Amino acid sequence: MQPLATVYFLTVRSLREAVRNPAQEVGNIFVPLFFFAVTVGSIGSIAADAFGIDNFTGFQVPVAILSAASSISASAGLGTITDIQRGYFDKLLLTPAPRSAIVLGRIAADGVRAVIITGVIVVVGLIFRTGFDTGVFGVIVLLAGSFFFGTAYSGFNAAVALRTGSPQAAAAGGLLLFPLIFLSTAFAPKEVFADWLQVLATINPITYILEAQRSLIIEGWNALDLLRGAAAIVGFGIASFTLTFLALRWRTS
């Protein structure tokens, strides 16, 4: 079986599992939107005076997108563990399917789900008048970025699942993003931070992903921000996929 065909069929299988478990998908979208509404409702009225941000609603949309991505990333790990425990993973290893494709199917499904949830968040944001300065093409770029970030971040959970075989460890892997979000420019510009927090935000890749997404929504096309955001996603991908394939080698050796 060709590698791309294997990835496609296993991606479709993972998406069908998600469709059969709608409660989980509702949670994945409800929690980020809840915090989005609370943050905008509590800070939005003072953001212009305190931070110089006129469109704080648009400023917060990327935070909701990344939070949703971290929530859905757990499924790659938990789904892989379920396959291992049921023996399905071992059966796939006996087929001609490339071993890397077996894992990539799960990861790609998380990328697709990230795109769908991002679309929902963008629509909600537009309802609340975030605007979208780069128009339809900007939305397409944002959705593409969400796919690549979703797959890159999902790789960390897949690596934990393959290495430990523990549902608890795989679920905890999804929490990695939350401290990174809070140590970034998620809720205010870097310029208003204390000196130590400015340093952490500057070296935090999430800061550059947020700035790239914000440039699409509230600033217009900014090539430097987009390049920095793309580089941060690539860095996440290199790190996560390296860990994933090392864990896969350990699992199948």
Number of C-alpha atoms within 10 A of each C-alpha: 9 11 15 14 13 21 23 19 14 21 24 17 15 22 19 12 13 17 12 11 11 11 10 15 17 11 14 21 23 13 15 22 22 11 15 21 18 12 15 20 12 10 15 20 12 14 18 13 10 12 15 12 17 15 18 23 24 26 26 23 27 25 25 22 27 24 22 25 30 25 24 24 32 26 25 30 31 24 18 28 24 17 15 16 13 11 11 13 17 13 11 14 13 9 10 11 17 16 19 15 21 22 25 26 23 29 30 27 29 33 26 21 23 31 24 15 22 27 18 15 21 23 13 14 21 15 10 12 12 20 17 20 16 18 12 10 10 18 19 14 15 22 22 17 23 28 22 22 27 30 29 25 29 34 32 27 31 33 26 25 30 26 20 14 20 17 18 12 16 28 19 13 22 22 16 13 17 13 9 17 20 14 20 26 26 22 18 18 17 19 11 12 13 9 11 8 15 18 14 16 23 15 12 17 20 25 24 25 27 24 23 25 27 25 23 24 26 20 17 14 16 14 11 13 19 22 14 17 23 18 15 19 24 15 13 22 21 14 15 21 21 15 20 25 19 14 19 20 14 11 13 10 6
